[in-house]
Amino acid sequence: MADTRARHVIIFGIDGLRPDMVRNATMPNLSALKRRGAWSQDHRTVFPSETRGALTALATGSAPATNGVLGNQFYPRSDTLRQVFTNTIEDWHAADRTLEGGMVTAVGLSEVLARNGRSFAVVTSSGQGSLSALNWHGEVYGQTGFNVRHPQIGFPHRLAADIHRLHGVPPCGFEKGNEKKVVEIATTSVWAQARPDVMVLWLTEVDSASHRFGLGSAEHLEALERSDAALGQLVDWRDTLKERDDVVILVTSDHGHVTASELVCLTEILKGAGFSAADSFESDADILVRPGRAIGFWLRHQDPVLLQAIQAFISEQSWYGGSFSPAPDQDAHLGTVEGTLALHLIGADHDRAPDLFLNLKGADDVNQFGVVGSAAYDPGNYQTFVGAGTHGGLHRRELAAVLLGDGSALGSGAIASRTNITDIAPTVLALLNLPAPSSMSGRVLTELLGGECSSKEPHLASLELRSEGAIQTVLRLTRAYDRHYCDEGWAECAKAETGKDKAA
């Protein structure tokens, strides 16, 4: 049996990496790690399947229903008239000062490790908000954070200054070669000065290439190769350490991707249908709309009649892919709005949750580069195009993510049948022999640790829930390890055969 303890855990994240894109031709290092290490056959992210919400779920070991970060933007139901955004570090701190319970309403790795006298470091090449999501209040807890594209937000200041000088970081950050720079900085300056018990390296380039050029494009494949080379660089470094057997590497992604097949603007569509809608309540609008793949509708005043009218309208549209609303109680699977399922089924029933969550329709169309998976998308103010990569909804290919690991504390060849991004934090703490806080709803992945449960096949039960009405919201779940894993969601006509006219 493997020794299920580790002295150091390194999480290597590749933003937006779909499991089916892990191929030996483009990602030989990751493929080799999968063959020799421990991995999850079916890893899932949270809903909305967006980066900052998913990274908050990773760091807190909890779904948005607990941590309060409902995707990349949301309306917090506070005194503000605007949505909360998560793009910049200023967005996070401004919201933290005004929101009840703070920006994040769950305990994260940074705090847990600090309370136990352990160190934590995050080095990223992503947007500013991703560093905040992964290492929230890390500067307060004496932890380490650095962003190679936004070096001005690094902490502690002394270490950030040393990184600037030793690695030649431009004042405005690096523009290319970020993947290897992240590994270089993490394995030299950060390791030498902080020697963190837990370290996260997060690369954004695969996700960016998917958005900018499309899934399977030459640029996307090149980004996969560069990220894989950076992983190889990290593994080679780990294997040269005297304490290599004490260092576990976990490789993961925060979500998958689909191709945008249709662009819609829900605010304008609602206005055209006679509804009073806007992206904030600064106007006289009755409905605040959150864009994306997961559309959120918040009402200025509680109005069940208006809410049902919105549902009746959107459910008749070609881009409708199912909807969710608060349930009367935790045992109910139907939402209070007729035609919807309950928000708690998708882990989104926080006090800040919208009155109605819409999943835009998806399909299994093949894009120009031969990659399967497509969906409608509301870009809001984001500049994009039909054919670009996108994510956020309940298509199985955007919920699907990567999780595998390598190290003596993991069972070689161990396989997990079902895992979720919320399982990572409690598993990391278990590797360090630390207890997880009660707010962490994820489980310890004992089957990957080579423990007593590793050889036991879990009982997997597939469950399909449906709303009432002529157009039904359908949610497919898998029951395993005493919890539900969300597989996909769509809408279909009540009289249609199961699987026909699917809108994932």
Residue pairs with C-beta under 8 A, 6 or more apart in sequence:
1 450
1 451
2 408
2 409
2 410
2 411
2 412
2 449
2 450
3 408
3 409
4 409
4 430
4 431
4 449
4 450
4 451
5 409
5 431
5 432
5 433
6 246
6 247
6 248
6 407
6 408
6 409
6 431
6 432
7 197
7 243
7 246
7 247
7 432
8 195
8 196
8 197
8 198
8 199
8 243
8 246
8 247
8 248
9 197
9 198
9 199
9 247
9 248
9 250
9 428
9 431
9 432
10 198
10 199
10 200
10 201
10 234
10 238
10 247
10 248
10 249
10 250
11 58
11 198
11 199
11 200
11 201
11 250
11 251
11 252
11 424
11 428
12 201
12 203
12 231
12 234
12 249
12 250
12 251
12 252
13 58
13 200
13 201
13 202
13 203
13 251
13 252
13 253
13 254
14 203
14 206
14 227
14 231
14 251
14 252
14 253
14 402
15 51
15 126
15 130
15 202
15 203
15 204
15 205
15 206
15 207
15 208
15 253
15 254
16 51
16 204
16 206
16 207
16 210
16 211
16 253
16 254
16 255
16 256
16 257
16 389
16 391
17 206
17 207
17 224
17 227
17 253
17 256
17 401
17 402
18 215
18 253
18 256
18 257
18 397
18 400
18 401
18 402
19 43
19 256
19 400
19 401
19 402
20 397
20 400
21 27
21 215
21 224
22 30
22 31
22 34
22 402
23 31
24 31
26 221
26 224
26 225
26 228
27 224
27 225
27 227
27 228
28 228
28 232
29 228
29 229
29 231
29 232
29 235
30 228
30 231
30 251
30 404
33 231
33 235
33 249
33 251
33 404
33 406
34 404
36 406
36 412
36 413
37 404
37 405
37 406
37 407
37 410
37 412
37 413
38 404
38 405
38 406
38 410
38 411
38 412
38 413
38 414
38 415
38 416
38 448
38 449
38 450
39 403
39 404
39 405
39 414
39 415
39 416
39 448
40 403
40 404
40 415
40 416
40 417
40 418
40 419
40 445
40 448
41 415
41 416
41 417
41 418
42 400
42 417
42 418
42 419
42 478
42 485
43 252
43 400
43 401
43 402
43 403
43 419
43 420
43 421
44 399
44 400
44 401
44 418
44 419
44 420
44 421
44 485
44 486
44 487
45 54
45 57
45 254
45 255
45 256
45 399
45 400
45 401
45 420
45 421
46 53
46 54
46 57
46 63
46 64
46 347
46 420
46 421
46 422
47 64
47 294
47 346
47 347
47 348
47 393
47 394
47 399
47 486
48 64
48 70
48 71
48 72
48 292
48 293
48 294
48 348
48 392
48 393
49 255
49 256
49 293
49 294
49 391
49 392
49 393
49 394
49 398
49 399
50 71
50 72
50 255
50 292
50 294
50 391
50 392
51 72
51 126
51 130
51 133
51 207
51 254
51 255
52 69
52 71
52 72
52 86
52 129
52 130
52 132
52 133
53 64
53 69
53 70
53 71
53 72
53 86
53 133
54 254
54 255
54 421
55 130
55 133
55 134
55 202
55 254
56 64
56 67
56 69
56 104
56 108
56 133
56 136
57 63
57 64
57 67
57 69
57 421
57 422
58 134
58 252
58 254
58 421
58 422
58 424
58 425
59 108
59 109
59 110
59 133
59 134
59 135
59 136
59 425
60 66
60 67
60 104
60 106
60 107
60 108
60 109
60 422
60 425
60 439
60 440
61 106
61 109
61 422
61 423
61 424
61 425
61 426
61 436
61 439
61 440
61 441
61 442
62 106
62 422
62 439
62 440
62 441
62 442
63 347
63 348
63 422
63 441
64 70
64 71
64 347
64 348
64 350
64 353
65 343
65 344
65 347
65 348
65 349
65 350
65 353
66 105
66 106
66 350
66 439
66 441
67 104
67 105
67 106
67 439
68 99
68 101
68 103
68 104
68 105
68 106
68 350
68 351
68 352
69 86
69 103
69 104
69 133
70 296
70 348
70 350
70 352
70 353
70 354
71 290
71 292
71 294
71 392
72 85
72 86
72 87
72 129
72 292
72 392
73 83
73 84
73 85
73 86
73 290
73 292
74 83
74 84
74 290
74 296
74 352
74 354
75 82
75 83
75 84
75 288
75 290
75 296
75 298
75 352
75 354
76 84
76 95
76 99
76 352
77 298
77 351
77 352
78 98
78 99
78 100
79 98
80 98
81 280
81 281
81 282
82 280
82 281
82 282
83 279
83 280
83 288
83 290
84 91
84 95
84 99
84 103
85 91
86 92
86 129
86 132
86 133
87 127
87 128
87 129
88 127
88 128
88 129
89 128
89 129
89 131
89 132
89 153
91 129
92 103
92 129
92 132
92 136
93 103
95 103
96 102
96 103
96 104
103 136
104 136
105 350
106 439
106 440
107 437
107 439
107 440
108 135
108 136
108 137
108 425
109 120
109 135
109 198
109 425
109 428
109 429
110 120
110 135
110 136
110 137
110 138
110 141
110 143
111 137
111 141
112 429
112 434
112 436
112 437
113 119
113 120
113 141
113 143
113 197
113 198
113 434
114 120
114 141
114 142
114 143
116 434
118 197
118 198
118 432
118 434
119 143
119 144
119 194
119 195
119 196
119 197
119 198
120 135
120 138
120 141
120 143
120 144
120 196
120 197
120 198
120 199
121 135
121 143
121 144
121 145
121 146
121 186
121 190
121 194
121 196
121 198
121 199
121 200
122 131
122 134
122 135
122 138
122 143
122 144
122 145
122 146
122 199
122 200
122 201
122 202
123 145
123 146
123 147
123 148
123 182
123 185
123 186
123 190
123 199
123 200
123 201
123 202
124 130
124 131
124 134
124 146
124 147
124 148
124 182
124 200
124 201
124 202
124 203
124 204
125 147
125 148
125 149
125 174
125 178
125 179
125 181
125 182
125 202
125 203
125 204
125 205
126 147
126 149
126 202
126 203
126 204
127 149
127 150
127 204
128 147
128 150
128 153
130 147
130 202
130 204
131 145
131 146
131 147
131 150
131 153
134 200
134 202
135 143
135 144
135 145
135 200
138 144
138 145
138 155
139 145
139 155
139 156
142 156
143 155
143 196
144 155
144 156
144 159
144 190
144 194
144 196
145 153
145 154
145 155
146 154
146 155
146 159
146 160
146 163
146 185
146 190
147 153
147 154
147 173
148 169
148 173
148 174
148 178
148 181
148 182
148 185
149 173
149 174
149 178
150 173
151 160
151 163
151 164
151 169
151 170
151 171
151 173
152 171
154 160
154 163
159 189
159 190
159 193
159 194
162 189
162 193
163 169
163 185
163 189
163 190
166 188
166 189
167 181
167 184
167 185
167 188
167 189
174 181
178 203
178 204
178 205
179 203
179 205
179 226
179 227
179 229
179 230
180 226
180 229
180 230
180 233
182 201
182 202
182 203
182 230
183 201
183 230
183 233
183 234
183 237
184 233
186 199
186 201
186 234
187 233
187 234
187 237
190 196
190 199
191 199
197 432
198 428
198 432
201 234
203 227
203 230
205 223
205 226
205 227
206 220
206 223
206 224
206 227
207 257
207 389
208 223
209 217
209 219
209 220
209 222
209 223
210 220
210 257
210 388
210 389
211 384
211 388
211 389
211 390
212 219
212 388
213 219
213 220
213 388
214 220
214 259
214 367
214 368
214 369
214 387
214 388
214 389
215 257
215 258
215 259
215 367
215 369
215 371
215 373
215 389
216 367
216 369
216 370
216 371
217 369
220 369
220 389
231 251
234 249
235 249
235 406
238 244
238 247
238 249
241 247
245 407
245 408
246 408
247 407
248 405
248 406
248 407
248 408
248 409
248 410
248 431
249 405
249 406
249 407
250 403
250 404
250 405
250 424
250 427
250 428
251 402
251 403
251 404
251 405
251 406
252 401
252 402
252 403
252 404
252 421
252 424
253 401
253 402
254 401
254 421
255 391
255 392
255 398
255 399
255 401
256 373
256 391
256 397
256 398
256 399
256 400
256 401
257 373
257 389
257 390
257 391
257 397
257 398
258 362
258 373
258 374
258 375
258 389
258 390
258 391
258 393
258 395
258 397
258 398
259 365
259 367
259 371
259 373
259 374
259 375
259 387
259 388
259 389
259 390
260 374
260 375
260 376
260 377
260 384
260 385
260 386
260 387
260 388
260 389
260 390
261 363
261 365
261 374
261 375
261 376
261 386
262 319
262 376
262 377
262 386
263 376
263 377
263 378
263 379
263 384
263 385
263 386
264 319
264 360
264 376
264 377
264 378
265 291
265 378
265 379
265 380
266 277
266 289
266 291
266 295
266 358
266 378
267 277
267 278
267 279
267 289
267 291
269 317
270 277
270 287
270 289
270 310
270 313
271 277
273 313
275 286
275 287
275 309
275 310
275 313
276 284
276 285
276 286
276 287
277 285
277 286
277 287
277 288
277 289
278 285
278 287
278 288
278 289
279 288
279 289
279 290
279 291
279 380
280 288
281 288
281 300
285 300
286 299
286 300
286 301
286 303
286 306
287 297
287 298
287 299
287 300
287 306
287 310
288 296
288 297
288 298
288 299
288 300
289 295
289 296
289 297
290 296
290 297
290 298
290 354
291 378
291 379
291 380
291 381
291 382
292 377
292 378
292 380
292 392
292 393
293 359
293 360
293 375
293 376
293 377
293 378
293 390
293 391
293 392
293 393
293 398
294 357
294 358
294 359
294 360
294 392
294 393
294 394
295 357
295 358
295 359
295 360
295 378
296 353
296 354
296 356
296 357
296 358
297 307
297 310
297 354
297 355
297 356
297 357
297 358
298 354
298 355
299 306
299 307
299 355
304 336
304 337
307 325
307 337
307 355
307 356
308 337
308 338
310 356
311 323
311 325
311 337
311 338
311 339
311 340
311 356
312 339
314 320
314 323
314 358
315 323
315 339
315 469
315 471
315 491
316 471
318 361
319 360
319 361
319 376
320 358
320 360
320 361
320 471
320 491
320 503
321 358
321 359
321 360
321 361
321 362
321 375
321 376
321 393
321 394
321 489
321 490
321 491
321 503
321 504
322 341
322 358
322 359
322 394
322 467
322 473
322 474
322 475
322 489
322 490
322 491
322 503
323 335
323 337
323 339
323 340
323 341
323 356
323 357
323 358
323 359
323 473
323 491
324 335
324 340
324 341
324 342
324 343
324 345
324 346
324 348
324 356
324 357
324 359
324 473
325 335
325 336
325 337
325 340
325 342
325 343
325 355
325 356
325 357
326 335
326 336
326 342
326 343
326 349
326 353
326 355
327 333
327 334
327 335
327 336
327 342
327 343
327 344
327 349
328 336
330 344
332 342
333 341
333 342
333 345
333 465
334 340
334 341
334 342
334 467
334 468
335 341
335 342
335 343
335 467
337 355
337 356
338 467
338 468
338 469
339 467
339 468
339 469
339 471
339 472
339 473
340 356
340 467
340 473
341 465
341 466
341 467
341 473
341 475
342 349
343 349
343 353
343 357
345 465
345 475
345 477
345 484
345 486
346 357
346 394
346 475
346 486
346 489
347 486
348 357
359 393
359 394
359 473
359 489
359 490
359 491
360 375
360 376
360 377
360 378
360 393
361 375
361 376
361 490
361 491
361 503
361 504
362 373
362 374
362 375
362 376
362 393
362 394
362 395
362 398
362 490
362 503
362 504
363 374
363 375
363 502
363 503
363 504
364 372
364 373
364 374
364 504
365 372
365 373
365 374
366 372
367 374
367 387
368 387
372 397
373 395
373 397
373 398
375 390
375 393
375 395
375 398
375 504
377 384
377 390
377 392
384 390
390 398
391 398
392 398
393 489
393 504
394 475
394 486
394 488
394 489
394 490
394 504
395 488
395 504
396 487
396 488
396 504
399 486
399 487
399 488
401 421
403 416
403 419
403 421
403 424
405 448
409 431
409 449
409 450
410 448
410 449
410 450
411 447
411 448
411 449
411 450
411 451
411 454
412 450
414 447
414 448
414 449
414 450
414 454
415 447
416 445
416 447
416 448
417 447
417 457
417 458
417 460
417 480
418 458
418 460
418 478
418 480
418 481
418 485
419 445
419 485
420 442
420 485
421 442
422 440
422 441
422 442
423 442
423 443
423 444
423 445
424 442
425 436
425 440
425 442
426 436
426 440
426 442
426 443
426 444
427 442
427 444
427 445
427 448
427 449
429 435
429 436
430 436
430 444
430 449
431 449
436 444
443 481
443 483
446 452
446 453
446 454
447 453
447 454
447 456
447 458
448 454
458 480
458 481
459 480
460 478
460 479
460 480
461 478
461 479
461 480
462 476
462 477
462 478
462 479
462 487
463 476
463 477
463 478
463 479
463 484
464 474
464 475
464 476
464 477
464 498
465 474
465 475
465 477
466 472
466 473
466 474
466 475
467 473
467 474
469 494
470 493
470 494
471 491
471 492
471 493
471 494
472 491
472 492
472 493
472 494
473 489
473 490
473 491
474 489
474 490
474 491
474 492
475 486
475 488
475 489
476 486
476 487
476 488
476 489
477 484
477 485
477 486
477 487
478 484
478 485
478 487
479 485
488 504
489 504
490 502
490 503
490 504
491 503
492 498
492 500
492 501
492 502
492 503
493 501
